[in-house]
Amino acid sequence: MFLKPFHFCCYLWLFVLCVSEQRFPYDGPENELTINISPGATECFYQKAKAQQTLELEYQVIDANFKDVNINQELDINFQLLSPSGKELISDFKQSDGNHRYEVKEGGDYKFCFDNRHSHFSTKTVYFEVFVDSDSDDYDDKWDDYDFSPELLYNDTMDQIKLSLGKVRDNLDVIKHHQDQMKAIESRDRNLQEHNFTSVNSFSTLIIAVMLAVGTVQVIMVRSLFEEHSKLHKLFKMLS
């Protein structure tokens, strides 16, 4: 049964009134974090997942520096994903970024580590995002916690609302994921530009200082050629 747009909007408004004072029945197990990993150190985290779920993890090295001095080091890190039983599932060696998707076969706490032991001086700043897809059955069961009017329960309006909100939820998750990706890329590019800016300024300052020193020496030497009582003139005369 199809509803007219006006009737559908009315039912949707009633639904919003019913749940406006309650928590929205979706809480996606998605986490993101930006961490600093000292040279020679390893940082590990845990993510709980059930069998038949999908574990997605993405990371990027967005900065590398030596204490308080910015140095354009290699933006790389070692990555490792371990199962609850300790079996190695995924391993990356000296990568600047990574995007992994794993179909969970064993329920439990999955361990993933970022290893910076190959670096002796550079502290790495790593942004990562981990996501475990929610079970559709669990999501549908949460709707049973709410009381709706008979008009909503005994027609297709409730199914339409669930379908529409499900699509909105999925689209918002995709949008947020892409926004987080762009934010990490923007942060990495900005750090690289700042490092390059510092390097160019330092090199330019050094070149200017050398040019001034060379110019000063040349002026002194030229003047000494025309001053008979100068020490340099006497030295040049002795050498000649």
MODA-V229827 format. One record per pair of residues at least 4 apart in sequence whose C-alpha atoms are under 6 Angstrom apart, sorted by the first residue. I is the first residue (numbers start at 0). GAP is how many residues later the second one is. Records with the same first field share a line. If there is no record, write none. Layout:
I->GAP + GAP
This chain:
2->5
15->4
24->117
28->103
29->100 + 101
30->98 + 99
31->96 + 97
32->94 + 95
33->92 + 93
34->90 + 91
35->88 + 89
36->86 + 87
37->85
38->77 + 80 + 81 + 82 + 83 + 84
39->76 + 77 + 79
40->75 + 76
41->72 + 73 + 74
42->70 + 71
43->68 + 69
44->66 + 67
45->63 + 64 + 65
46->62 + 63
47->60 + 61
48->58 + 59
49->57
50->53 + 54 + 55 + 56
51->52
52->51
53->48 + 49 + 50 + 78 + 79
54->46 + 47 + 76 + 77
55->44 + 45 + 74 + 75
56->42 + 43 + 72 + 73
57->40 + 41 + 70 + 71
58->38 + 39 + 68 + 69
59->36 + 37 + 66 + 67
60->14 + 35 + 64 + 65
61->63 + 64 + 126
62->61 + 62
63->9 + 58 + 59 + 60
64->5 + 6 + 57 + 58
65->55 + 56
71->123
74->21
75->18 + 19 + 20
76->17 + 18 + 39
77->14 + 15 + 16 + 36 + 37
78->12 + 13 + 34 + 35
79->10 + 11 + 32 + 33
80->8 + 9 + 30 + 31
81->4 + 5 + 6 + 7 + 28 + 29
82->4 + 27
83->24 + 25 + 26
149->4
151->5 + 6
161->4
164->4
181->4
192->4
199->4
223->6 + 8 + 9
224->8
227->5
